Amino acid sequence: MLSTRSDKPDVRALHSAVKIIAETARNLLIIVIKSTAFVGTAELVAETLTRNGHNGYSFTVVSNLEFLREGAAVYDFFNPPRGRHLI
């Protein structure tokens, strides 16, 4: 994601893509976000899905931890190094 002049991430493309997903969903969806996304991305995506979804379809937002340590994957999954997860 590119930054704006205020050094905040530019989330316009993300917001647009998530809005389209919410508006066109026809069944339960699991939205997977890369763990390298900025902190707060999962909350932003969940809020956008809730605000723009319809027909009672539900969404689950999860983070794909890409840098799990060998032998510690379960611990790392439940204890991410930054941000919060929605599980």
Buried (B, 14 or more C-beta within 10 A) or exposed (E): EEEEEEEEBEBEEBBEEBBEBBEEBEEEBEBEBEBEBBEEBBEBBBEBBEEBBEEEBEBEBBBEBEEBEEEEEEEBBEEEEEBEBEE
